[in-house]
Structures are given as structure tokens and as C-alpha cells.
């Protein structure tokens, strides 16, 4: 599988990395890129797993959720109380 066509853009990028001294050859550049891709894919899979666990935990939670209208009513009441306090200068 060593025969890979990178195209002009990536060939230039690889050559630039070698010229800057960051890598000794094209294989090192490609391996570094593949390691980054592998790390990113693992990270995405881990985040997806955590998110699934959190969603399942939320669905399994026996406590009832709040309706949006109740949440907004509490927010309005809280805001009204804060306005009263500010008007009194407390």
C-alpha cells in the first residue's frame, strides 16, 4: 500500500514540512497525520459514548421533567423579585 497519490496541495505541504526540518521524509509526515486522525476519531467515539450514556441516564431518571411554561413562570417571578430588590436599593 505504499503507493499513495496526495495531489499537488498535500505534496507541497509534505515537502514544506520536510524542508522546515520537522520531519525527515514523507513517511514521517504521513504517519504523523494518521496518528492525529486516529486520535480525533477515538475522541469522537468517546464523546459519542459519553453523550449516549448521559441521554440514557436522563431518560431513565424517574423524576418528572419541568414544562417550559413552568420554567418561564419561575424565571419571570425571579426576575420580578430582583427588580423589586433593585428598586428598593437593597
C-alpha angles and dihedrals in degrees: 000000000000093000104093128162109213099174126232097290097054093037087058091046092051091048091049091053091051093047091051088056096241091119134021097218146357093269091061091050092049093047091051090051092048091050090053091049091048091050092049093049091050091049092050091050091049093049090048090052093049091048091051090051091050092048092049091048090052092050091046093049107113093206113102118247124238122254115238090239090057092049092050092046090054091047092050091049091048091049092048090052091050090051091052091050091049092049091051091048094234 
